[in-house]
Amino acid sequence: MIYRNILKHYYTYEEFRTDTKALLKQVETQKPDGIVAISRGGLTLGHCIAEGLDLRDVQTIRTELYDDTTKRDAIKLFGECKFGEHKKVLVLDDISDSGETLKFVMEYLQKNFEHIEFISATLFYKHTSKYEPTFWIKEAKMWIDFFWEADYRAE
């Protein structure tokens, strides 16, 4: 599909369900104590992985790097996390595209919570990304138009 002169792949719910189950099998071996879902892309994935791992501690950090398909000059971070006695926390996002957002969040968390091991997971990873998640399912070769974006976009 071509949208605003960018080649895109429409990522269906069925693909998401299959890929999330595959990701779940990978991350469950790590036995995380909690989840940080990067808003907004990681929220749907975060909810589903939390259900699969039976984890109730799901927190969010919101970042802004893109306006639609246009990249900003700098990342903005909103929110804070409280982990208590956690030993290992899983950080989730939908894609490590440029890698800047995930790298920024991981560095922020590791700097501010030195006693916690942070691992990361995404559905998609681009090999040109500045940050490779601990776990990922598919290589992104074009813009991914996730069903939660495309199906609910205002017309």
TAWO-V510345 format. One record per backbone hydrogen bond with DSSP energy under -1.0 kcal/mol. CO is the residue of the C=O (numbers start at 1). NH is the residue of the N-H. Records with the same first field share a line. If there is no record, write none. Layout:
# TAWO-V510345
CO=NH + NH
This chain:
# TAWO-V510345
1=8
3=6
6=3
7=143
9=145
11=147
12=16
13=17
14=18
15=19
16=20
17=21
18=22
19=23
20=24
21=25
22=26
23=27
24=28
27=30
34=90
35=59
36=92
37=61
38=42
39=63
40=43
42=46
43=47
44=48
45=49
46=50
47=51
48=52
49=53
50=55
56=58
57=35
59=37
61=39
62=78
64=76
65=72
67=70
70=67
76=64
78=62
83=86
87=117
88=33
89=119
90=36
91=121
92=38
94=124
96=126
98=130
99=103
100=104
101=105
102=106
103=107
104=108
105=109
106=110
107=111
108=112
109=113
113=116
117=89
119=91
120=135
121=93
123=138
124=96
125=140
126=129
135=122
138=125
143=9
145=11
146=149 + 150
147=151
